[in-house]
Amino acid sequence: MGKEPNDETSEGLNQLFEIINAKGDEGELREIVSRSSEKNNHKNHEDQS
């Protein structure tokens, strides 16, 4: 079962705030992108099931 649209919006906003708060810290930005990629890969596998 997929997430509700509001949950996805909330996750997207949280990610945006994390990026803003990273203030250019390359390591932190890479970690945020990596977590996002892992979530998207997991979501894609669920959608294909």
Rosetta constraint file for C-alpha pairs under 8 A:
AtomPair CA 1 CA 46 HARMONIC 7.76 0.50
AtomPair CA 2 CA 43 HARMONIC 7.90 0.50
AtomPair CA 2 CA 46 HARMONIC 7.60 0.50
AtomPair CA 2 CA 47 HARMONIC 7.56 0.50
AtomPair CA 3 CA 7 HARMONIC 6.15 0.50
AtomPair CA 3 CA 8 HARMONIC 6.65 0.50
AtomPair CA 4 CA 8 HARMONIC 6.55 0.50
AtomPair CA 5 CA 9 HARMONIC 6.18 0.50
AtomPair CA 6 CA 10 HARMONIC 6.08 0.50
AtomPair CA 7 CA 11 HARMONIC 6.20 0.50
AtomPair CA 8 CA 12 HARMONIC 6.15 0.50
AtomPair CA 9 CA 13 HARMONIC 6.18 0.50
AtomPair CA 10 CA 14 HARMONIC 6.10 0.50
AtomPair CA 11 CA 15 HARMONIC 6.16 0.50
AtomPair CA 12 CA 16 HARMONIC 6.23 0.50
AtomPair CA 13 CA 17 HARMONIC 6.25 0.50
AtomPair CA 14 CA 18 HARMONIC 6.24 0.50
AtomPair CA 15 CA 19 HARMONIC 6.26 0.50
AtomPair CA 15 CA 32 HARMONIC 7.27 0.50
AtomPair CA 16 CA 20 HARMONIC 6.28 0.50
AtomPair CA 17 CA 21 HARMONIC 6.04 0.50
AtomPair CA 18 CA 22 HARMONIC 6.08 0.50
AtomPair CA 18 CA 32 HARMONIC 7.42 0.50
AtomPair CA 19 CA 23 HARMONIC 7.19 0.50
AtomPair CA 19 CA 29 HARMONIC 6.40 0.50
AtomPair CA 19 CA 32 HARMONIC 7.27 0.50
AtomPair CA 22 CA 28 HARMONIC 6.14 0.50
AtomPair CA 22 CA 29 HARMONIC 6.43 0.50
AtomPair CA 24 CA 29 HARMONIC 7.19 0.50
AtomPair CA 25 CA 29 HARMONIC 6.15 0.50
AtomPair CA 26 CA 30 HARMONIC 6.12 0.50
AtomPair CA 27 CA 31 HARMONIC 6.30 0.50
AtomPair CA 28 CA 32 HARMONIC 6.29 0.50
AtomPair CA 29 CA 33 HARMONIC 6.27 0.50
AtomPair CA 30 CA 34 HARMONIC 6.03 0.50
AtomPair CA 31 CA 35 HARMONIC 6.16 0.50
AtomPair CA 32 CA 36 HARMONIC 6.21 0.50
AtomPair CA 33 CA 37 HARMONIC 6.11 0.50
AtomPair CA 34 CA 38 HARMONIC 6.23 0.50
AtomPair CA 35 CA 39 HARMONIC 6.25 0.50
AtomPair CA 36 CA 40 HARMONIC 6.17 0.50
AtomPair CA 37 CA 41 HARMONIC 6.09 0.50
AtomPair CA 38 CA 42 HARMONIC 6.17 0.50
AtomPair CA 39 CA 43 HARMONIC 6.07 0.50
AtomPair CA 40 CA 44 HARMONIC 6.05 0.50
AtomPair CA 41 CA 45 HARMONIC 6.33 0.50
AtomPair CA 42 CA 46 HARMONIC 6.38 0.50
AtomPair CA 43 CA 47 HARMONIC 6.21 0.50
AtomPair CA 44 CA 48 HARMONIC 6.32 0.50
AtomPair CA 45 CA 49 HARMONIC 6.53 0.50
